[in-house]
Amino acid sequence: MANVISDETMEYVGILAKLELSSEEKERAKEDMAKMLDYIDTLNELDTSGVEPMSHVFPVHNVFREDVVTNGDEREEILANAPEAKEGAFVVPKTFD
């Protein structure tokens, strides 16, 4: 294990994560973090010079539809359902004076 995590680093990570870890949990977490960093070091050794950078593994295409208005001004039809309407709006009881 080339990567060694210090006790201070574990304390800081615990504070950031808002975790209270016992000494056994801190030791296990230190070992796990060191293993993760070792694995990242292994990945950094790979030759990626011919690999095009990407944001997703699979090709992503815009799946959103065109933003087109499909209904027109149906104000009169909507207000026809209202018990009372005035000047093109619903009339509702006052909620406060």
N, C-alpha and C positions, 0 to 999 in steps of 0.2 A: 504494500500500500504506500504509494508515493504521496498521497494527499493525507495530511494529518490535520484534523480539526481540533482547535484549542478549546479549553474550557470556557474562555472568555467569549469565543464565537458562539458556543452553545448557549451560554447565558443570554447573549444578545438575540439569538434566534428565538429563544424561549420568550423573551420580552416582546419581540415583534409579533410572535404568534399568540401572545397572551396565554401561554401554557406554563403550568407549574409542573416541572418534571422532577421525579426522584433521581437520585444519583445513578441507579441502575438504568432508568429510562434515558438519562443523558448519555451514558456510555453506549447503549444500544443505538441511539440516534447518531452519535458521533461515528460509530462504525458504519451505519447505513449511509450517512452523508459522504464518508470517505469512499465507500464503494461506488456511489453515484458519480463522484468526481473522477474516480479511476476509470469508470466506463466512458465518461465524456472525453477523457484523455485518449482513450482507445479510439473513439470516433474521430477525434481530431487528427489521428494518424492516417486516416483514409485519404486517398487521392481523389479530390472532387474537382480537379481542374477542368474536366470535360463535361461537368454536370451543370445544366442551366439552373439558375436560382428559381425557386417557385414558392408560392404561398400555400398551395394545396397539393396533395398527392395526386388527386384526380383533377382533370380539367374542369374548371368551374365556368359556367356561362350564366349570364343574367337570366333569371327565371321569372322576373317581374314582367307583367303585361304593360302595354302602353297605357298611360294615364289619359283615358278618353272619357268624356262625359257621355253617358249612354241614356240618361233621362233628362228631360228638359224642365222647364218651369211648371211644376204641377201644384202650385200653391192653391189654386181654386179647388182642385180635387181633394187636397189634404184638408183644407179648411171646411169642406163640405161635411166632414166627420165631426167637426167641433160643435159643442152645444151652443157656443156663442163666439163670434168673431167680430173684430173691429179693425178697420184700416189694414187689412191683410195680415192680422196676427190673432192668436188665440186670446180670449179674454178669460182671465183666471181670478179667483178671489184674492184680496189683499192678504199678505202674510203678516204685515206689521203696519202700524200707523206712523 
